[in-house]
Amino acid sequence: MSAVRVKICGITRVEDALVAAAAGADAIGLVFYAKSPRAVSVEKAKAIIAALPPFVTSVGLFVDMPRSELQRILAEVPLDLLQFHGNESPEDCVGYGRPFIKALRVRPGDDITAAVARYPNASGVLLDTYVPGIPGGTGEAFDWDLVPHDLSKPVVLAGGLTPANVAAAVRQVHPYAVDVSGGVESSKGIKDADKVRAFVDQARLGGSGL
């Protein structure tokens, strides 16, 4: 089994981005959604990305943002990857000169295979927990048995992951990557360095099959 990748999302401070990178995270997430307690400004996002060492991917999270507004952000913030977390159509996700992943909120009865097939241009799909009215960051896990093992895109598993359960999640789902935000925080938007390190270590432990 190849090593699982790790994304630490909801980064709001340079020091937290550096902790994530030092812990071995492959990516950090920056939330451009004003209703989120983890939202960052353009200036803050630029400072965080400027501080990152090489080979750590910067991901921007967007929720049904108008195209003109998103383009203004991309003109200033050198994001590597876009993550669409709202009701964006396949057409809404392209044309930005960046690869993207599409977040899908999972609930029993969903045809995940068909939902993934709607986004042929996506680099991957992020599977998160469905909670009515909340686009993400719920801190709740969904039933991992609902994830098909033959999806056509790399799977990023999210939703309620913590250092305590991520190894089991990786062993069960075999995702390409795992994504965490609240599960490694001391308060909303503030990461706990010990939890970040433990999460990365446990994710890799699960990926090793031990």
C-alpha positions in Angstrom: 0.0 0.0 0.0 1.4 3.4 -0.9 1.7 6.0 1.8 -1.4 7.9 2.6 -1.2 11.7 2.1 -2.3 14.1 4.8 -3.9 17.5 4.5 -4.3 19.8 7.6 -7.2 22.1 6.7 -8.5 25.3 8.3 -5.0 26.8 8.8 -5.3 30.4 10.0 -1.8 31.1 11.4 1.7 30.9 9.9 2.9 29.0 13.0 0.3 26.3 12.5 1.2 25.9 8.8 4.9 25.4 9.8 3.9 22.8 12.5 1.9 20.9 9.9 4.8 21.0 7.4 7.3 19.9 10.1 5.0 17.0 11.1 5.1 15.7 7.6 1.8 17.0 6.2 1.6 17.0 2.4 -0.9 19.8 2.2 -2.5 22.6 4.1 -6.0 24.0 3.6 -7.0 27.7 3.6 -10.7 28.4 3.9 -12.1 31.2 1.8 -15.7 31.0 3.2 -16.7 33.9 5.3 -19.2 31.9 7.4 -16.5 29.6 8.6 -14.7 30.3 11.9 -11.5 29.2 10.1 -11.8 31.7 7.2 -8.7 33.6 6.2 -8.2 36.9 4.5 -6.2 37.3 1.2 -3.4 38.9 3.1 -3.3 36.1 5.8 -3.4 33.4 3.1 -0.5 35.1 1.2 1.6 35.2 4.4 0.9 31.5 5.2 1.8 30.3 1.7 5.0 32.5 1.6 6.1 30.7 4.8 5.6 27.2 3.5 8.7 25.0 2.7 8.9 23.4 -0.7 6.7 20.4 -1.6 3.8 21.3 0.7 0.7 21.9 -1.4 -1.5 24.9 -0.7 -5.2 24.2 -1.1 -7.9 26.9 -1.2 -11.4 25.9 0.0 -14.4 27.6 -1.6 -18.2 27.3 -1.2 -20.3 28.5 -4.1 -18.2 31.6 -4.6 -19.0 33.7 -7.6 -16.4 33.2 -10.4 -15.4 36.8 -10.5 -14.6 36.8 -6.7 -12.7 33.6 -6.9 -10.6 34.9 -9.8 -9.8 38.0 -7.8 -8.4 35.8 -5.0 -6.4 33.7 -7.4 -4.9 36.8 -8.9 -3.3 37.5 -5.5 -3.0 34.2 -3.7 -0.7 31.5 -5.4 -2.8 28.5 -4.5 -1.7 25.1 -5.9 -5.1 23.4 -5.8 -8.8 24.4 -5.5 -11.3 22.5 -3.3 -14.9 23.1 -4.1 -17.1 22.4 -1.1 -20.5 23.7 -2.1 -23.1 22.9 -4.8 -20.7 23.7 -7.7 -21.5 22.1 -11.0 -18.7 20.5 -13.1 -18.7 23.6 -15.2 -18.3 25.9 -12.1 -15.0 24.1 -11.1 -13.0 24.6 -14.3 -11.4 27.5 -16.1 -9.2 28.8 -13.2 -5.9 27.4 -14.4 -5.6 25.2 -11.3 -6.4 21.5 -10.7 -9.3 21.0 -8.4 -11.0 18.4 -6.1 -14.7 18.3 -5.5 -16.1 17.7 -2.0 -19.1 15.4 -1.8 -21.1 15.0 1.4 -22.0 11.4 2.1 -25.2 10.0 3.5 -26.9 6.6 3.3 -28.5 5.9 -0.1 -26.2 8.2 -2.1 -24.8 6.9 -5.4 -21.3 8.0 -4.7 -20.0 6.4 -7.9 -22.5 8.4 -10.0 -21.7 11.6 -8.1 -18.0 11.2 -8.7 -18.6 10.5 -12.4 -20.2 14.0 -12.8 -16.8 15.6 -12.3 -14.5 14.0 -14.9 -12.0 16.9 -14.8 -11.5 16.6 -11.0 -8.1 15.5 -9.7 -9.9 13.7 -6.9 -12.9 13.8 -4.7 -13.2 14.6 -1.0 -15.8 12.6 0.9 -17.2 14.4 3.9 -20.1 13.9 6.3 -23.5 15.1 5.3 -25.1 17.5 7.8 -28.0 19.6 6.5 -27.0 23.2 5.9 -23.4 22.8 6.7 -20.9 22.5 3.8 -18.1 20.9 5.9 -16.1 21.1 9.1 -18.8 19.3 11.1 -16.5 17.2 13.2 -18.7 14.2 12.6 -17.7 11.0 10.9 -19.9 9.1 8.4 -20.2 5.4 7.9 -17.0 4.4 6.0 -18.6 1.3 4.7 -20.5 3.6 2.3 -17.3 4.3 0.4 -17.0 2.2 -2.8 -13.5 0.7 -3.3 -13.6 1.1 -7.1 -14.1 4.8 -7.5 -12.6 6.4 -10.7 -10.9 9.2 -8.8 -8.5 9.4 -5.9 -10.4 9.6 -2.6 -9.6 12.2 0.1 -11.4 11.0 3.3 -12.6 13.7 5.7 -15.3 14.2 8.4 -14.7 13.6 12.1 -11.1 12.3 11.8 -8.9 12.5 14.8 -5.6 11.0 15.9 -7.6 8.3 17.7 -9.5 7.0 14.6 -7.5 8.0 11.5 -5.4 4.8 11.4 -8.5 2.7 11.5 -10.1 4.9 8.8 -7.1 4.4 6.5 -7.0 0.7 7.0 -10.7 0.4 6.2 -11.1 2.8 3.3 -7.6 2.9 1.8 -7.9 6.5 0.7 -5.4 8.4 -1.3 -5.4 11.0 1.4 -7.0 12.1 4.7 -8.1 15.6 5.6 -8.5 17.0 9.1 -9.4 20.3 10.6 -11.3 20.3 14.0 -9.8 17.0 15.0 -6.4 18.6 15.6 -7.4 21.9 17.2 -7.3 23.4 20.6 -10.0 25.9 19.5 -11.6 26.7 16.2 -8.9 27.7 13.8 -6.1 27.2 16.2 -4.1 23.9 15.8 -2.7 21.9 18.6 0.9 20.9 17.6 0.8 17.6 19.5 -2.5 16.6 17.9 -1.2 17.5 14.4 2.0 15.4 14.9 -0.1 12.5 16.3 -2.5 12.7 13.4 0.2 12.5 10.8 1.9 9.7 12.6 -1.3 7.7 13.0 -2.4 8.2 9.4 0.9 6.8 8.2 0.7 4.0 10.7 -2.7 3.0 9.3 -1.3 3.2 5.8 1.6 0.9 6.7 -0.9 -1.9 7.5 0.4 -2.3 11.0 
